[in-house]
Amino acid sequence: MAMIIKATWVSVFALTAVLLVILVPAGEAVTCSPMQLSPCASAITSSSPPSALCCAKLKEQKPCLCGYMRNPSLRRFVSSSNARKVSNRCKLPIPRC
């Protein structure tokens, strides 16, 4: 009986934790993933205008941009002249790192 009650409390605690994660927005918590910027690929690699999704993802990933600029594999994409144009069109200032 004690084992069932303990298991029930653990289940309730786990469910509460999951609901808090889903329902309570995290302040500035962003998972930095350059793959989140994939909607911007065509705008960065060509001169096509950025989509609304691209701008939304770019704004979401703003806290990560300096890290991307420091990464030698990503620097050429996020620091390119086309990337600056995309940033300007999305009304997102390029961060000073």
C-alpha positions as CSV (number, residue, x, y, z in Angstrom):
1,M,0.0,0.0,0.0
2,A,2.8,2.4,0.9
3,M,4.5,1.6,-2.5
4,I,1.3,2.5,-4.4
5,I,1.0,5.9,-2.5
6,K,4.6,6.6,-3.2
7,A,4.2,5.8,-6.9
8,T,1.1,8.0,-7.0
9,W,3.0,11.0,-5.5
10,V,5.9,10.5,-7.9
11,S,3.4,10.5,-10.8
12,V,1.6,13.6,-9.6
13,F,5.0,15.4,-9.1
14,A,6.1,14.4,-12.6
15,L,2.8,15.5,-14.2
16,T,3.0,18.9,-12.3
17,A,6.6,19.4,-13.5
18,V,5.6,18.7,-17.1
19,L,2.6,21.1,-16.9
20,L,4.8,23.8,-15.5
21,V,7.2,23.4,-18.4
22,I,4.4,23.6,-20.9
23,L,2.3,26.3,-19.3
24,V,4.8,28.7,-17.7
25,P,6.8,30.5,-20.4
26,A,10.5,30.6,-19.7
27,G,11.9,34.2,-19.7
28,E,14.9,34.2,-21.9
29,A,15.5,30.5,-22.1
30,V,16.4,29.7,-25.7
31,T,17.9,26.5,-27.0
32,C,20.7,27.6,-29.2
33,S,20.4,25.6,-32.4
34,P,21.6,26.9,-35.7
35,M,19.2,24.5,-37.3
36,Q,16.4,26.8,-36.0
37,L,17.6,29.3,-38.6
38,S,17.0,26.9,-41.5
39,P,13.9,28.9,-42.7
40,C,16.4,31.8,-43.4
41,A,18.8,29.7,-45.5
42,S,17.4,30.7,-48.9
43,A,17.4,34.4,-47.9
44,I,21.0,34.3,-46.5
45,T,22.4,32.3,-49.5
46,S,20.6,34.3,-52.2
47,S,19.0,37.7,-52.4
48,S,15.4,36.5,-51.8
49,P,13.5,38.3,-49.1
50,P,13.2,36.6,-45.7
51,S,9.9,34.9,-44.8
52,A,7.9,35.8,-41.7
53,L,9.0,32.4,-40.2
54,C,12.6,33.3,-40.9
55,C,12.2,36.6,-39.1
56,A,10.5,34.9,-36.2
57,K,13.2,32.3,-35.8
58,L,15.9,34.9,-36.2
59,K,14.4,37.0,-33.3
60,E,14.0,33.8,-31.2
61,Q,17.6,32.9,-31.7
62,K,18.9,36.5,-31.1
63,P,20.6,35.5,-27.8
64,C,22.5,32.8,-29.7
65,L,23.8,35.0,-32.5
66,C,27.1,35.9,-30.9
67,G,27.9,32.3,-30.2
68,Y,27.2,31.5,-33.9
69,M,29.5,34.4,-34.9
70,R,32.3,32.9,-32.8
71,N,31.9,29.5,-34.4
72,P,34.2,29.2,-37.4
73,S,31.8,26.9,-39.2
74,L,28.9,29.3,-38.9
75,R,30.6,32.7,-39.0
76,R,30.6,32.9,-42.8
77,F,26.8,32.5,-42.8
78,V,25.7,34.7,-39.9
79,S,28.2,37.5,-40.7
80,S,27.8,37.6,-44.5
81,S,26.4,40.7,-46.2
82,N,23.2,38.7,-47.1
83,A,22.8,37.8,-43.4
84,R,23.0,41.5,-42.6
85,K,20.4,42.3,-45.2
86,V,18.1,39.6,-43.7
87,S,18.6,41.0,-40.3
88,N,17.8,44.5,-41.5
89,R,14.7,43.4,-43.3
90,C,13.6,41.5,-40.2
91,K,14.2,44.7,-38.2
92,L,16.6,42.9,-35.9
93,P,19.8,44.8,-35.1
94,I,23.0,42.9,-35.5
95,P,24.4,42.3,-32.0
96,R,27.8,43.6,-31.0
97,C,29.8,40.7,-29.7
